[in-house]
């Protein structure tokens, strides 16, 4: 897989490509704004590796550079005592689906699963390319969702530093 980025003003453009069988898959766009997908069928005798290398070289000539490091975010959902363990798990899975959709459709990143610690907490793990944009997108999803009280949701960067998720807590 190849993953390249290019800063242009306040925007970060990205380009990702990978091989699977006799197809080359390409995603590109502006992080936090859009994502374009392309599927390239390779010829019978065409080398996928060489075609990928050629496309990477073309992008590098356009000013793209190897991908910046990924950031990890963890969203903790605490049970407010009004939900059963099963309800909390369902809320966690649905919220994960909503966040995954938002992050994926805008090229920011993806969710990397849901963890269920105990009957009191569910964790959603996210891997993102741009921390600030991801936090903005996650804030929007959480503020619009009707699944659980927002005061029971906490966001941490790499499980170390709490991020004020809604910017409205006291």
N, C-alpha and C positions, 0 to 999 in steps of 0.2 A: 504494500500500500504506500502511496505517496500522498503527502499532505503539505501543502504550501500556503503561505499567507503573504499579503501585500498591504501595507498601510497606505491609504490614499486620503489625506485630510483627516477627518474624524472617523473614517470608516476603515474597517478591515475586510478586505476581499479574501476569499479563501477558494482553494481548489484542491479536491481530493480525488484520487483515482485508485482503482484496484482491479485485479484480474480475478475472474471466476470462470472456470472452464474455458470456453472459447469466446468470452465476452469481456469487454473492458467497461467498467462502470465509472462514471465521472459525476461528481457533485461539485457545484460551484455557486458562488453568490457573495452576498455581503452579510457578515455575521450580524445577527439580530434583525435583519431586514427580509432576506429572501433566500431561497435555495432552488437551484435548477438541477435537474437530473438528466443524464444522457447515458444511453446504453449503446455501445459500439460492438457490433458483431465482427469478429476477426475472420479473416480469410482462412481457408483450409490449411494453407502452408505458412500463414503469417505468424511470426513470433510475438506473442503477447507481451513478453518481457521487453523486447526491443521497441515495440510500439509504445509501451508505457514510458520507457526511458526517453524516447523521442519527444513525447508530450511533456514530460517533466522538464527536459532541456528547453523546450519552446516556452514554457511558463517562466522558467528562470531567466530567460532572455527578456521577458516582459517585466522583470523586476520582482517576481515572486521569490520568496526565500522559504527555507524549511520551517515547518510549523513551530510556533511558540509552544511552550509547555502547557499541558492541560492542568486545570484546577479541579479540585474535588470539593463538592458541597454536600452537606448532609442536612436533611430536613427531618426534624424530630416532631412527631405528633404525639402529644401526651393525652391520655384518656382523662376526660373531665369527670369521670365517675358516673356519667349518665349513659354510657354505652357499654354493651357487652364486648367481650374479646373479639367475637366474630364481627360485630358491627365496626369496631375499630380497625380490624384487618381490611374489611371491605372499603372503609373510608380511605385507608392508606393506599390500597390498590387503585381506587378511582382517582385519587389526587395524583398519584404517580402517573397514571395514564394521561391526565390533563397536562401535567408538567412536561411529560415526554413529548406530547403533541406540539406544545409551544416551543420547546427547545429544538426539536427536530425540524419543524417547518421553517424556522428562521436560521438554521445552521449554527446555532449557539452551542449545541452539545446534545447530550442524551442522558436518560436515567439509566442507572446501572443496577437496578433491582430494589427490592423492598426487604427490609429486615424487620422481624418481629421480635423485640427483646423480651417482652413479657406481656402480661395483660394490661400494662399501663402505658406502653409506648410502641410506636411503629417508626421506622427510619426509612427515608427515601434517599438513595445515593445518586448523585448527579456528577457527571464528568463534563466539564465545559471548556470552551476555547477562550472565552472572554468573561471574566468574573463579573465586571460591572453590568454588562448587558444581561448576563444570566440572572443576576439578582433582580434586575428590573423586570425581566420576563416572569420569574417565579413570583415576585411580589404581585404582579398583575393577576396571575392565575389564582393565587391564594386570596386576594381581595375580592375576586369575582365568584369564588366557589361558595357553595352553600352547604357543604358537607359537615363542617365542624367549626366551632368557634375559633376565630383567628388567634385569640390569646393562648390557645393550646398548641400553636405551631411555632417552632424555633428553627433557625437556620444557622449552621456553623460552617466556616471555611476550614476544611481539613480537620474537623472535629476539635479545633483549638479555640478559635475566636468566634464568639456569637456576633451575628450580623443583625442589626435592627431590621427585621423583615418587613414590617409595615410602616416604619418611621412614625408611628403614631402612639407607640407605647410610652407610658410614663416611667 
